[in-house]
Amino acid sequence: MSSALASPTTSICYVRLAVRDLDAGARFASDTFGLQRVAGQDGDIAFRSDERFRTVSLVSAAVDDGSVGVEMWDEPALERVAGQLADAGFSVRHADRHECERRYVEAAWLAKDSSGNSIDLIVRPRQSGRRYFPSRDAGIVRLHGVGLRTIDSTRDLMFWKILGARVSDWVGDIAYLQIDELHHRVALYPAGRGGLLYSAFEVEGLDQIMQNSYFMQERQIKILQGPGRESASQQIFLHLQGPDDSIFTYVSGMAVLGEKPRRPRQFPFTNESLCNWGSVSTDVPEFKAADSRI
């Protein structure tokens, strides 16, 4: 494997988001957030955010819990990781052909972590031969990563370590997980329930973060936090209220850690550690600390 971390995992490939109102969710994802709507299947509504065939699918919450797609290096890596998860006591099963087609991949194992989060281990996701062309100029360049709620941090960290991730930094008990040269692609937030906390999409730069902030304010879209900057990763972010209780996030400027391993740092669980620009969330428990003093 050519990965600097010798990880079997190469990327966070897609998000399948379960919503109650598919049409309302689609209007937000396309007209408001700025993803490119494309054809879906089986009632799903699909979107692109980069060169990949699909990176977001809205699925009916009545029939599907949604999932996060994690791309493995190749088929042997996929089979090896699936076996290691099963040996460690995690739920994992082989996806049938219809399930793979619905996810636009060649092969997959469908797993669950200890918090009940559905994680699809996949290989050979489809690429699009057409240029990515969004519905509006939001500056989105790719799906960047996800935040997940965890009710069992120890076991969920074991799950992601089997996938090849390692902790880059801690903020309190929030774990930032590195799978490539960037500071993190996955963040685990201790919570009272499992589930997808946010889906993060990289934009071109700070200008696009600010432009999108003003765009949302003008249209009275709820900003949950930001613009802000994470202390650990130096990533600039803007968290938005999405369909149902989902969170869509614009990000830019994450620190590149490179190939040389380093020891994870421990930041205190304060609002200053979560955002060193001073933005505070009042609506999302995972985004705010009880005491903002350092």
C-alpha positions as CSV (number, residue, x, y, z in Angstrom):
1,M,0.0,0.0,0.0
2,S,1.3,3.4,-0.9
3,S,-0.5,5.2,2.0
4,A,1.9,7.1,4.4
5,L,0.1,5.4,7.3
6,A,0.1,2.0,5.6
7,S,-3.7,2.0,6.2
8,P,-6.1,-0.2,4.4
9,T,-8.5,2.8,4.4
10,T,-8.1,5.4,1.6
11,S,-11.0,7.8,2.0
12,I,-14.5,8.6,3.4
13,C,-16.3,7.9,0.1
14,Y,-19.9,8.8,0.7
15,V,-22.7,9.5,3.1
16,R,-26.2,7.9,2.9
17,L,-28.3,10.2,5.0
18,A,-31.7,9.0,6.3
19,V,-34.3,11.8,6.3
20,R,-38.1,11.9,6.8
21,D,-38.9,14.3,3.9
22,L,-36.8,13.4,0.9
23,D,-38.0,16.3,-1.2
24,A,-37.3,18.9,1.5
25,G,-33.9,17.4,2.1
26,A,-33.1,17.5,-1.6
27,R,-34.0,21.2,-1.9
28,F,-31.6,21.9,1.0
29,A,-28.8,19.8,-0.3
30,S,-29.0,21.3,-3.8
31,D,-30.5,24.8,-3.8
32,T,-29.2,25.8,-0.4
33,F,-26.0,23.9,0.4
34,G,-24.8,23.7,-3.2
35,L,-24.4,20.0,-4.1
36,Q,-25.1,18.8,-7.7
37,R,-28.3,16.7,-7.8
38,V,-28.0,13.6,-10.0
39,A,-30.2,10.6,-10.7
40,G,-30.8,8.2,-7.8
41,Q,-32.4,4.8,-7.6
42,D,-34.8,2.9,-5.4
43,G,-36.4,6.1,-4.3
44,D,-33.0,7.6,-3.1
45,I,-32.0,11.1,-4.2
46,A,-28.4,11.4,-5.0
47,F,-25.8,14.2,-5.2
48,R,-22.2,14.8,-6.3
49,S,-19.6,17.0,-4.6
50,D,-16.5,16.1,-6.7
51,E,-15.3,13.8,-9.4
52,R,-17.0,10.7,-7.9
53,F,-20.2,9.3,-9.3
54,R,-22.2,9.9,-6.1
55,T,-21.1,11.2,-2.6
56,V,-24.4,11.9,-0.9
57,S,-27.6,9.9,-1.1
58,L,-30.8,10.8,0.8
59,V,-32.7,7.7,1.8
60,S,-36.0,7.4,3.5
61,A,-35.8,7.2,7.3
62,A,-38.8,4.9,7.3
63,V,-36.9,2.1,5.6
64,D,-33.2,2.8,6.0
65,D,-30.9,4.1,8.8
66,G,-28.3,5.5,6.4
67,S,-24.6,4.8,6.5
68,V,-21.1,6.2,5.9
69,G,-19.0,4.7,3.1
70,V,-15.3,4.0,3.8
71,E,-13.2,3.1,0.8
72,M,-10.7,0.2,1.3
73,W,-7.4,0.0,-0.7
74,D,-8.4,-3.2,-2.6
75,E,-10.4,-6.4,-2.3
76,P,-7.8,-8.3,-0.2
77,A,-7.7,-5.3,2.3
78,L,-11.5,-5.3,2.4
79,E,-11.7,-9.1,3.1
80,R,-8.9,-8.8,5.7
81,V,-10.5,-5.9,7.6
82,A,-14.0,-7.5,7.5
83,G,-12.5,-10.6,9.0
84,Q,-10.7,-8.7,11.7
85,L,-13.9,-6.8,12.7
86,A,-15.8,-10.1,12.9
87,D,-13.1,-11.6,15.1
88,A,-13.3,-8.5,17.4
89,G,-17.0,-9.0,17.9
90,F,-18.4,-6.3,15.6
91,S,-21.4,-6.9,13.4
92,V,-20.3,-7.3,9.7
93,R,-21.9,-9.0,6.7
94,H,-21.3,-9.3,3.0
95,A,-23.4,-6.9,0.9
96,D,-25.4,-8.5,-1.9
97,R,-25.3,-7.3,-5.5
98,H,-28.4,-5.1,-5.1
99,E,-26.9,-3.4,-2.0
100,C,-23.7,-2.8,-3.9
101,E,-25.6,-1.3,-6.9
102,R,-27.5,1.0,-4.6
103,R,-24.1,2.3,-3.2
104,Y,-22.5,2.5,-6.6
105,V,-19.6,0.2,-5.7
106,E,-18.2,-3.1,-6.9
107,A,-18.1,-4.9,-3.5
108,A,-18.9,-4.1,0.1
109,W,-19.1,-5.4,3.6
110,L,-21.7,-3.7,5.8
111,A,-20.5,-3.2,9.4
112,K,-21.8,-1.5,12.6
113,D,-19.6,0.0,15.3
114,S,-20.5,-0.4,19.0
115,S,-22.7,2.7,18.9
116,G,-24.8,1.3,16.1
117,N,-23.4,3.5,13.4
118,S,-23.6,1.8,10.0
119,I,-20.2,1.8,8.2
120,D,-20.0,0.5,4.7
121,L,-16.6,-1.0,3.8
122,I,-16.3,-0.7,0.1
123,V,-14.0,-1.0,-2.9
124,R,-14.0,0.5,-6.4
125,P,-16.6,3.2,-6.0
126,R,-17.7,4.6,-9.4
127,Q,-16.0,7.7,-10.8
128,S,-17.9,10.0,-13.1
129,G,-16.7,10.8,-16.6
130,R,-18.4,14.2,-16.4
131,R,-17.2,17.4,-14.8
132,Y,-18.7,18.2,-11.4
133,F,-21.1,21.1,-11.9
134,P,-22.9,22.3,-8.7
135,S,-26.3,23.9,-8.5
136,R,-24.8,27.2,-7.2
137,D,-21.3,28.6,-6.7
138,A,-20.8,27.4,-3.1
139,G,-17.1,26.6,-3.8
140,I,-17.5,22.9,-2.8
141,V,-14.6,20.8,-4.1
142,R,-15.1,17.4,-2.4
143,L,-16.6,15.4,0.5
144,H,-14.1,15.8,3.2
145,G,-15.1,13.7,6.2
146,V,-17.6,13.0,9.0
147,G,-18.3,13.4,12.6
148,L,-19.9,10.5,14.4
149,R,-21.5,10.3,17.8
150,T,-20.2,7.5,20.1
151,I,-21.7,5.9,23.2
152,D,-18.8,3.5,23.6
153,S,-15.5,5.4,22.8
154,T,-13.2,2.5,23.7
155,R,-14.9,0.0,21.4
156,D,-15.5,2.5,18.6
157,L,-11.8,3.5,18.6
158,M,-11.0,-0.2,18.3
159,F,-13.3,-0.4,15.3
160,W,-11.5,2.5,13.5
161,K,-8.1,1.3,14.5
162,I,-8.9,-2.0,12.7
163,L,-9.7,0.1,9.7
164,G,-6.2,1.7,9.9
165,A,-7.1,5.0,11.6
166,R,-5.1,6.5,14.4
167,V,-5.8,9.3,16.9
168,S,-4.1,12.5,15.8
169,D,-5.4,14.6,18.7
170,W,-7.8,14.7,21.6
171,V,-10.1,17.5,22.8
172,G,-11.4,16.2,26.1
173,D,-12.6,12.8,25.0
174,I,-13.3,13.8,21.4
175,A,-11.0,11.8,19.2
176,Y,-9.8,13.1,15.8
177,L,-8.8,10.1,13.6
178,Q,-6.2,10.3,10.8
179,I,-6.4,8.0,7.8
180,D,-4.2,9.9,5.3
181,E,-1.8,12.9,5.4
182,L,-4.5,15.3,6.8
183,H,-5.1,15.8,10.5
184,H,-8.4,13.9,10.5
185,R,-11.2,12.6,8.3
186,V,-13.3,11.2,11.1
187,A,-14.1,12.7,14.6
188,L,-15.7,10.7,17.4
189,Y,-17.8,12.7,19.7
190,P,-19.0,11.2,23.0
191,A,-22.8,11.4,23.2
192,G,-25.9,9.9,24.7
193,R,-26.7,8.2,21.4
194,G,-25.1,7.0,18.2
195,G,-25.5,8.4,14.7
196,L,-24.0,10.7,12.2
197,L,-23.2,14.1,13.7
198,Y,-22.1,16.0,10.6
199,S,-21.1,15.6,7.0
200,A,-18.2,17.9,6.1
201,F,-17.5,19.3,2.6
202,E,-14.3,21.1,1.7
203,V,-14.5,24.4,-0.1
204,E,-11.9,26.4,-1.9
205,G,-10.9,28.6,1.0
206,L,-11.8,31.2,3.7
207,D,-13.6,33.4,1.1
208,Q,-16.1,30.7,0.4
209,I,-16.6,30.0,4.1
210,M,-17.5,33.7,4.6
211,Q,-19.6,33.9,1.4
212,N,-21.6,30.9,2.4
213,S,-22.1,32.3,5.9
214,Y,-23.6,35.5,4.5
215,F,-25.7,33.4,2.0
216,M,-27.2,31.4,4.8
217,Q,-27.9,34.5,7.0
218,E,-29.8,36.1,4.1
219,R,-32.0,33.0,3.7
220,Q,-32.5,32.5,7.4
221,I,-30.8,29.1,7.4
222,K,-29.7,28.3,11.0
223,I,-26.0,28.5,11.6
224,L,-25.2,26.1,14.4
225,Q,-21.6,27.3,14.8
226,G,-19.0,29.4,13.0
227,P,-17.3,30.6,11.1
228,G,-14.7,29.2,13.4
229,R,-11.4,27.4,13.5
230,E,-10.6,24.2,15.3
231,S,-7.6,24.5,17.7
232,A,-6.3,21.0,17.1
233,S,-6.6,20.7,13.3
234,Q,-6.6,24.5,12.4
235,Q,-9.6,23.7,10.1
236,I,-12.0,26.6,9.4
237,F,-15.6,25.5,9.6
238,L,-19.2,26.5,9.3
239,H,-21.8,24.1,10.8
240,L,-25.4,24.4,9.3
241,Q,-28.7,22.9,10.3
242,G,-29.6,20.4,7.6
243,P,-32.7,18.2,7.0
244,D,-34.2,16.7,10.2
245,D,-31.4,16.9,12.8
246,S,-28.6,16.5,10.4
247,I,-25.6,18.9,10.2
248,F,-24.0,20.0,6.9
249,T,-20.6,21.6,7.3
250,Y,-18.3,23.7,5.0
251,V,-14.6,23.2,5.9
252,S,-11.2,24.5,4.7
253,G,-7.6,24.7,5.6
254,M,-7.0,21.5,7.7
255,A,-3.5,20.9,8.9
256,V,-1.4,18.5,6.9
257,L,0.5,16.2,9.3
258,G,2.6,14.4,6.6
259,E,4.3,11.0,6.8
260,K,6.2,11.4,10.1
261,P,4.1,9.9,13.0
262,R,3.7,12.1,16.0
263,R,2.2,11.6,19.5
264,P,-1.4,12.8,19.8
265,R,-1.9,16.0,21.8
266,Q,-4.4,16.5,24.6
267,F,-6.5,19.7,24.5
268,P,-8.8,20.5,27.4
269,F,-12.5,20.2,26.8
270,T,-13.2,23.9,26.6
271,N,-15.0,26.1,24.0
272,E,-11.6,27.6,23.2
273,S,-10.3,24.2,22.3
274,L,-13.3,23.5,20.1
275,C,-13.0,27.0,18.4
276,N,-10.1,29.3,18.9
277,W,-11.9,32.1,17.0
278,G,-14.5,32.2,19.8
279,S,-17.6,30.9,18.1
280,V,-19.8,28.9,20.4
281,S,-22.6,26.5,19.7
282,T,-25.7,26.8,21.9
283,D,-27.8,24.1,20.1
284,V,-25.5,21.1,19.7
285,P,-24.3,19.4,22.9
286,E,-21.3,17.8,21.2
287,F,-20.1,21.2,20.0
288,K,-20.0,23.0,23.4
289,A,-18.1,22.6,26.6
290,A,-19.6,23.3,30.0
291,D,-16.7,25.5,31.0
292,S,-15.0,27.8,28.5
293,R,-12.1,28.7,30.9
294,I,-8.6,27.4,30.0
